[in-house]
Amino acid sequence: MEASDILLRDLDNNGVLRLTLNDAARRNALSAAMLEQLGATFAEAGDDPTVRVIVLAANGPAFCAGHDLKEMTAGRDAPDGGRAYFTKVMAQCSSVMQGIVNCPKPVIAEVAGVATAAGCQLVASCDLAVAADTAQFSTPGVHIGLFCSTPMVALSRNVAGKHAMEMLLTGDMTSAHRAAEIGLVNRAVAPDDLTETAMEMARKIASKSSMTLATGKKAFYAQREMDLAAAYDYASNVMVENMLARDAEEGIGAFIEKRAPQWQDS
């Protein structure tokens, strides 16, 4: 994978792909170019067998400031007042967020700075998140007359309803420690420990069977949209197919024989 100017890529020997938002001058806003890069990169990484886990980080004081409001404002100059442009941007952004969820590789957000609006949505869309204890999060659309409706989708699927509504209705900043308390991030750590914490988590996950990880990630997001009975029926079928897989046979055998498993990722 080649790096672009605004999205850097680095794949290590453990199969951990670090993606770094690199548009600090625009606070790593989700411009049309950034969304295009993210969408293409997650799709490519999902199909790349050398990638086992993805860590999404950022350069500069902001993890991501959400949509590029200057670009959005310029879109109003169209004859329709921007309707077609806004529709395209929201569809593009929604596609990227769903692409993260649908990517078969686990995705970890490494948040060193502020994550606001669609930037907060980006964090919530990742499977896991580690934040510096100085990081902050918000969905501040109410301050400018624009309710954070699309960030709400990811946010409300990560934190309890009243916590999500408090963030959405007040637009207030949420500290990293509070974000950890309500489930928006997994943990808040000292800034100097952030990258190593995220990478340690990534390397631990990368050591597992990628087939097993892909099976589990897909099942997790599918079952939580079902009612209880349907979820158990679905999960039971997933377990049966998983038990028949090569890596499950190897993993169980290795456990019984007290040896390290040799994954085939199948």
C-alpha positions as a Markdown table, in Angstrom:
| # | Residue | x | y | z |
|---|---|---|---|---|
| 1 | Met | 0.0 | 0.0 | 0.0 |
| 2 | Glu | 1.4 | 3.4 | -1.0 |
| 3 | Ala | 1.0 | 6.4 | 1.2 |
| 4 | Ser | -0.8 | 9.5 | 0.2 |
| 5 | Asp | 0.0 | 13.0 | 1.5 |
| 6 | Ile | -3.1 | 13.0 | 3.8 |
| 7 | Leu | -3.3 | 9.4 | 4.8 |
| 8 | Leu | -0.1 | 7.6 | 5.7 |
| 9 | Arg | 0.3 | 3.8 | 5.7 |
| 10 | Asp | 2.8 | 1.6 | 7.4 |
| 11 | Leu | 2.5 | -2.2 | 7.7 |
| 12 | Asp | 4.8 | -3.9 | 10.2 |
| 13 | Asn | 6.1 | -7.5 | 10.4 |
| 14 | Asn | 3.2 | -8.5 | 12.7 |
| 15 | Gly | 0.6 | -7.6 | 10.1 |
| 16 | Val | -0.4 | -4.4 | 11.9 |
| 17 | Leu | -1.3 | -1.7 | 9.4 |
| 18 | Arg | -1.0 | 1.8 | 10.9 |
| 19 | Leu | -3.1 | 4.4 | 9.1 |
| 20 | Thr | -2.3 | 8.0 | 10.1 |
| 21 | Leu | -4.5 | 10.9 | 9.2 |
| 22 | Asn | -2.0 | 13.5 | 8.0 |
| 23 | Asp | -3.9 | 16.7 | 7.3 |
| 24 | Ala | -3.1 | 18.6 | 10.5 |
| 25 | Ala | -3.6 | 22.0 | 8.9 |
| 26 | Arg | -7.3 | 21.1 | 8.4 |
| 27 | Arg | -7.4 | 19.3 | 11.8 |
| 28 | Asn | -7.7 | 16.0 | 9.8 |
| 29 | Ala | -11.2 | 16.9 | 8.6 |
| 30 | Leu | -13.1 | 14.4 | 6.6 |
| 31 | Ser | -12.8 | 16.3 | 3.4 |
| 32 | Ala | -13.9 | 14.6 | 0.2 |
| 33 | Ala | -10.3 | 13.6 | -0.5 |
| 34 | Met | -9.9 | 12.1 | 3.0 |
| 35 | Leu | -13.1 | 10.2 | 2.8 |
| 36 | Glu | -12.0 | 8.8 | -0.6 |
| 37 | Gln | -8.7 | 7.8 | 0.8 |
| 38 | Leu | -10.1 | 6.1 | 3.8 |
| 39 | Gly | -12.8 | 4.3 | 1.9 |
| 40 | Ala | -10.4 | 2.9 | -0.6 |
| 41 | Thr | -7.8 | 2.0 | 2.0 |
| 42 | Phe | -10.1 | 0.1 | 4.3 |
| 43 | Ala | -11.5 | -1.8 | 1.3 |
| 44 | Glu | -8.0 | -2.7 | 0.1 |
| 45 | Ala | -6.8 | -3.7 | 3.6 |
| 46 | Gly | -9.8 | -5.9 | 4.1 |
| 47 | Asp | -8.8 | -8.0 | 1.1 |
| 48 | Asp | -5.1 | -8.0 | 1.9 |
| 49 | Pro | -4.0 | -11.2 | 3.6 |
| 50 | Thr | -0.8 | -9.6 | 4.9 |
| 51 | Val | -3.0 | -7.1 | 7.0 |
| 52 | Arg | -4.2 | -8.7 | 10.2 |
| 53 | Val | -5.2 | -5.6 | 12.3 |
| 54 | Ile | -5.6 | -1.9 | 11.5 |
| 55 | Val | -4.7 | 1.0 | 13.8 |
| 56 | Leu | -6.1 | 4.4 | 12.9 |
| 57 | Ala | -4.1 | 7.3 | 14.3 |
| 58 | Ala | -3.6 | 11.0 | 13.4 |
| 59 | Asn | -0.9 | 13.6 | 13.3 |
| 60 | Gly | -1.4 | 17.0 | 14.9 |
| 61 | Pro | -3.5 | 18.2 | 17.9 |
| 62 | Ala | -6.8 | 16.9 | 16.5 |
| 63 | Phe | -7.6 | 13.3 | 15.8 |
| 64 | Cys | -10.4 | 14.5 | 13.5 |
| 65 | Ala | -12.6 | 17.6 | 13.5 |
| 66 | Gly | -15.4 | 16.0 | 11.4 |
| 67 | His | -16.6 | 17.2 | 8.1 |
| 68 | Asp | -14.7 | 20.1 | 6.3 |
| 69 | Leu | -17.2 | 22.9 | 6.9 |
| 70 | Lys | -15.5 | 25.1 | 4.4 |
| 71 | Glu | -16.0 | 22.5 | 1.7 |
| 72 | Met | -19.6 | 22.1 | 2.9 |
| 73 | Thr | -20.3 | 25.8 | 2.8 |
| 74 | Ala | -18.9 | 26.1 | -0.7 |
| 75 | Gly | -21.3 | 23.4 | -1.8 |
| 76 | Arg | -24.2 | 25.8 | -1.1 |
| 77 | Asp | -23.2 | 27.7 | -4.3 |
| 78 | Ala | -24.9 | 25.1 | -6.5 |
| 79 | Pro | -28.2 | 26.0 | -8.1 |
| 80 | Asp | -30.0 | 23.5 | -5.7 |
| 81 | Gly | -28.5 | 25.2 | -2.6 |
| 82 | Gly | -26.2 | 22.2 | -2.1 |
| 83 | Arg | -28.7 | 19.4 | -1.7 |
| 84 | Ala | -27.1 | 17.1 | -4.2 |
| 85 | Tyr | -23.6 | 17.8 | -2.9 |
| 86 | Phe | -24.7 | 17.4 | 0.8 |
| 87 | Thr | -26.4 | 14.1 | -0.2 |
| 88 | Lys | -23.3 | 12.8 | -1.9 |
| 89 | Val | -21.0 | 13.8 | 1.0 |
| 90 | Met | -23.2 | 12.2 | 3.7 |
| 91 | Ala | -23.5 | 9.0 | 1.6 |
| 92 | Gln | -19.7 | 8.9 | 1.1 |
| 93 | Cys | -19.1 | 9.4 | 4.9 |
| 94 | Ser | -21.7 | 6.8 | 5.8 |
| 95 | Ser | -20.0 | 4.4 | 3.4 |
| 96 | Val | -16.7 | 4.9 | 5.0 |
| 97 | Met | -18.1 | 4.3 | 8.5 |
| 98 | Gln | -19.9 | 1.1 | 7.4 |
| 99 | Gly | -16.7 | 0.1 | 5.6 |
| 100 | Ile | -14.9 | 0.1 | 8.9 |
| 101 | Val | -17.6 | -2.0 | 10.5 |
| 102 | Asn | -17.7 | -4.4 | 7.6 |
| 103 | Cys | -13.9 | -4.7 | 7.2 |
| 104 | Pro | -13.0 | -8.2 | 8.2 |
| 105 | Lys | -9.9 | -6.9 | 10.0 |
| 106 | Pro | -10.2 | -5.5 | 13.6 |
| 107 | Val | -9.8 | -1.7 | 13.6 |
| 108 | Ile | -8.4 | 0.2 | 16.6 |
| 109 | Ala | -8.6 | 3.9 | 16.9 |
| 110 | Glu | -5.6 | 5.6 | 18.6 |
| 111 | Val | -6.8 | 9.0 | 19.7 |
| 112 | Ala | -4.2 | 11.5 | 20.8 |
| 113 | Gly | -6.2 | 14.7 | 20.3 |
| 114 | Val | -9.7 | 16.1 | 19.9 |
| 115 | Ala | -12.3 | 14.0 | 18.0 |
| 116 | Thr | -15.4 | 16.0 | 17.2 |
| 117 | Ala | -18.6 | 15.5 | 15.2 |
| 118 | Ala | -17.9 | 13.0 | 12.4 |
| 119 | Gly | -14.5 | 12.6 | 14.0 |
| 120 | Cys | -16.2 | 11.3 | 17.1 |
| 121 | Gln | -18.3 | 9.1 | 14.8 |
| 122 | Leu | -15.0 | 7.8 | 13.3 |
| 123 | Val | -13.8 | 6.7 | 16.7 |
| 124 | Ala | -17.2 | 5.1 | 17.6 |
| 125 | Ser | -17.2 | 3.2 | 14.3 |
| 126 | Cys | -13.9 | 1.5 | 15.1 |
| 127 | Asp | -14.0 | -1.9 | 16.9 |
| 128 | Leu | -11.8 | -0.7 | 19.7 |
| 129 | Ala | -10.4 | 2.7 | 20.8 |
| 130 | Val | -7.5 | 3.8 | 23.0 |
| 131 | Ala | -7.2 | 7.5 | 23.9 |
| 132 | Ala | -4.6 | 9.7 | 25.5 |
| 133 | Asp | -6.0 | 10.9 | 28.8 |
| 134 | Thr | -5.8 | 14.4 | 27.4 |
| 135 | Ala | -8.0 | 13.6 | 24.4 |
| 136 | Gln | -11.6 | 15.0 | 24.2 |
| 137 | Phe | -14.7 | 14.0 | 22.4 |
| 138 | Ser | -17.9 | 15.8 | 21.3 |
| 139 | Thr | -20.8 | 16.0 | 18.9 |
| 140 | Pro | -21.1 | 19.8 | 18.9 |
| 141 | Gly | -23.5 | 20.2 | 15.9 |
| 142 | Val | -26.1 | 21.8 | 18.1 |
| 143 | His | -23.8 | 24.8 | 18.6 |
| 144 | Ile | -24.1 | 25.6 | 14.9 |
| 145 | Gly | -27.6 | 24.6 | 14.2 |
| 146 | Leu | -26.7 | 21.2 | 12.7 |
| 147 | Phe | -27.6 | 18.2 | 14.8 |
| 148 | Cys | -25.0 | 15.4 | 14.6 |
| 149 | Ser | -27.5 | 12.9 | 13.2 |
| 150 | Thr | -25.0 | 10.7 | 11.4 |
| 151 | Pro | -22.5 | 10.6 | 14.2 |
| 152 | Met | -25.5 | 9.7 | 16.4 |
| 153 | Val | -25.8 | 6.3 | 14.6 |
| 154 | Ala | -22.3 | 5.2 | 15.6 |
| 155 | Leu | -22.4 | 6.9 | 19.0 |
| 156 | Ser | -25.8 | 5.3 | 20.0 |
| 157 | Arg | -24.4 | 1.9 | 19.2 |
| 158 | Asn | -21.5 | 2.3 | 21.5 |
| 159 | Val | -22.8 | 4.1 | 24.6 |
| 160 | Ala | -26.1 | 3.9 | 26.5 |
| 161 | Gly | -28.9 | 6.1 | 25.2 |
| 162 | Lys | -28.8 | 8.8 | 27.9 |
| 163 | His | -25.1 | 9.2 | 27.6 |
| 164 | Ala | -25.4 | 9.5 | 23.8 |
| 165 | Met | -28.2 | 12.0 | 24.1 |
| 166 | Glu | -26.3 | 14.1 | 26.6 |
| 167 | Met | -23.4 | 14.4 | 24.2 |
| 168 | Leu | -25.7 | 15.1 | 21.3 |
| 169 | Leu | -28.0 | 17.6 | 23.0 |
| 170 | Thr | -25.4 | 19.6 | 24.9 |
| 171 | Gly | -22.5 | 19.4 | 22.4 |
| 172 | Asp | -20.2 | 19.6 | 25.5 |
| 173 | Met | -16.7 | 18.2 | 25.4 |
| 174 | Thr | -16.3 | 14.7 | 27.0 |
| 175 | Ser | -13.0 | 13.9 | 28.6 |
| 176 | Ala | -11.1 | 10.7 | 27.8 |
| 177 | His | -11.7 | 9.3 | 31.2 |
| 178 | Arg | -15.4 | 9.9 | 30.9 |
| 179 | Ala | -15.4 | 8.4 | 27.4 |
| 180 | Ala | -13.9 | 5.3 | 28.8 |
| 181 | Glu | -16.5 | 5.2 | 31.6 |
| 182 | Ile | -19.4 | 5.3 | 29.1 |
| 183 | Gly | -17.9 | 2.9 | 26.6 |
| 184 | Leu | -16.9 | 5.3 | 23.8 |
| 185 | Val | -13.2 | 4.2 | 24.2 |
| 186 | Asn | -11.7 | 1.1 | 25.8 |
| 187 | Arg | -9.2 | 2.9 | 28.0 |
| 188 | Ala | -7.5 | 6.3 | 28.6 |
| 189 | Val | -3.8 | 6.3 | 29.1 |
| 190 | Ala | -0.9 | 8.7 | 29.5 |
| 191 | Pro | 0.0 | 10.4 | 26.2 |
| 192 | Asp | 3.5 | 8.9 | 26.2 |
| 193 | Asp | 2.0 | 5.4 | 26.5 |
| 194 | Leu | -0.7 | 5.8 | 23.9 |
| 195 | Thr | 1.0 | 4.3 | 20.8 |
| 196 | Glu | 2.6 | 1.4 | 22.6 |
| 197 | Thr | -0.8 | 0.6 | 24.3 |
| 198 | Ala | -2.6 | 0.6 | 21.0 |
| 199 | Met | 0.2 | -1.4 | 19.3 |
| 200 | Glu | 0.4 | -3.9 | 22.1 |
| 201 | Met | -3.3 | -4.5 | 21.7 |
| 202 | Ala | -3.0 | -4.7 | 18.0 |
| 203 | Arg | -0.1 | -7.2 | 18.1 |
| 204 | Lys | -2.0 | -9.4 | 20.6 |
| 205 | Ile | -5.0 | -9.5 | 18.3 |
| 206 | Ala | -2.8 | -10.0 | 15.2 |
| 207 | Ser | -1.4 | -13.2 | 16.8 |
| 208 | Lys | -4.9 | -14.9 | 16.5 |
| 209 | Ser | -6.3 | -16.7 | 13.5 |
| 210 | Ser | -7.5 | -14.1 | 11.0 |
| 211 | Met | -10.3 | -16.4 | 9.9 |
| 212 | Thr | -11.5 | -16.5 | 13.5 |
| 213 | Leu | -11.3 | -12.8 | 13.9 |
| 214 | Ala | -13.2 | -12.1 | 10.7 |
| 215 | Thr | -15.9 | -14.6 | 11.7 |
| 216 | Gly | -16.3 | -13.1 | 15.1 |
| 217 | Lys | -16.3 | -9.5 | 14.0 |
| 218 | Lys | -19.0 | -10.1 | 11.4 |
| 219 | Ala | -21.1 | -12.1 | 13.8 |
| 220 | Phe | -20.8 | -9.5 | 16.5 |
| 221 | Tyr | -22.3 | -6.7 | 14.4 |
| 222 | Ala | -24.9 | -8.9 | 12.8 |
| 223 | Gln | -26.4 | -10.4 | 16.0 |
| 224 | Arg | -26.7 | -7.2 | 17.9 |
| 225 | Glu | -29.3 | -6.0 | 15.4 |
| 226 | Met | -31.5 | -9.1 | 15.9 |
| 227 | Asp | -34.0 | -10.1 | 18.6 |
| 228 | Leu | -32.7 | -12.5 | 21.2 |
| 229 | Ala | -34.0 | -15.7 | 19.7 |
| 230 | Ala | -32.8 | -14.8 | 16.2 |
| 231 | Ala | -29.4 | -13.8 | 17.6 |
| 232 | Tyr | -29.0 | -17.2 | 19.3 |
| 233 | Asp | -30.1 | -19.0 | 16.1 |
| 234 | Tyr | -27.7 | -17.0 | 14.0 |
| 235 | Ala | -24.8 | -17.3 | 16.5 |
| 236 | Ser | -25.3 | -21.1 | 16.9 |
| 237 | Asn | -25.0 | -21.5 | 13.1 |
| 238 | Val | -21.9 | -19.4 | 13.1 |
| 239 | Met | -20.4 | -21.6 | 15.9 |
| 240 | Val | -21.1 | -24.8 | 13.9 |
| 241 | Glu | -19.4 | -23.4 | 10.8 |
| 242 | Asn | -16.5 | -22.1 | 13.0 |
| 243 | Met | -16.1 | -25.5 | 14.7 |
| 244 | Leu | -15.7 | -27.1 | 11.3 |
| 245 | Ala | -13.0 | -24.7 | 10.2 |
| 246 | Arg | -9.3 | -25.8 | 10.1 |
| 247 | Asp | -8.1 | -23.2 | 12.6 |
| 248 | Ala | -10.7 | -24.2 | 15.2 |
| 249 | Glu | -9.6 | -27.9 | 14.9 |
| 250 | Glu | -6.0 | -26.8 | 15.2 |
| 251 | Gly | -6.6 | -24.4 | 18.1 |
| 252 | Ile | -8.5 | -26.8 | 20.2 |
| 253 | Gly | -6.0 | -29.5 | 19.5 |
| 254 | Ala | -3.1 | -27.2 | 20.5 |
| 255 | Phe | -4.9 | -26.3 | 23.7 |
| 256 | Ile | -5.4 | -30.0 | 24.6 |
| 257 | Glu | -1.8 | -30.8 | 23.7 |
| 258 | Lys | -0.5 | -27.8 | 25.5 |
| 259 | Arg | 1.4 | -26.3 | 22.5 |
| 260 | Ala | 1.2 | -23.1 | 20.5 |
| 261 | Pro | -1.3 | -23.3 | 17.6 |
| 262 | Gln | -0.1 | -23.0 | 14.0 |
| 263 | Trp | -2.8 | -20.9 | 12.3 |
| 264 | Gln | -3.6 | -21.4 | 8.6 |
| 265 | Asp | -6.1 | -18.6 | 8.6 |
| 266 | Ser | -8.8 | -20.9 | 7.3 |
